[in-house]
């Protein structure tokens, strides 16, 4: 994969938000590679993991399940999708109305294998 088209990135982001808003853990995880590395300040809060990093799809499943349980009314609002080389940034409104941006790097088959999540104060 090289430069993503905006249409492909927008479709991926829309499907990702739809899965989160449905609280469908399997649909959410379908976007991620088995060897995914996910970093987020919420990892520190929910898992008490000081590195802020979750490695592997099984660990990511546990983390996302905890997030869905902690925020039962979770709904994301997609604000913008930014396109890079082998990556995209999903800018959205998150839990507690925080603005969030997740930079997602993709494998050659289009699955997310690295994420860096950022949140407004």
Secondary structure as UniProt FT lines:
FT   HELIX           6..21
FT   TURN            22..23
FT   HELIX           25..29
FT   TURN            30..31
FT   STRAND          32..39
FT   HELIX           41..47
FT   TURN            50..51
FT   STRAND          53..55
FT   HELIX           57..70
FT   TURN            71..73
FT   STRAND          77..83
FT   STRAND          87..93
FT   HELIX           95..97
FT   STRAND          99..106
FT   TURN            108..109
FT   STRAND          112..119
//
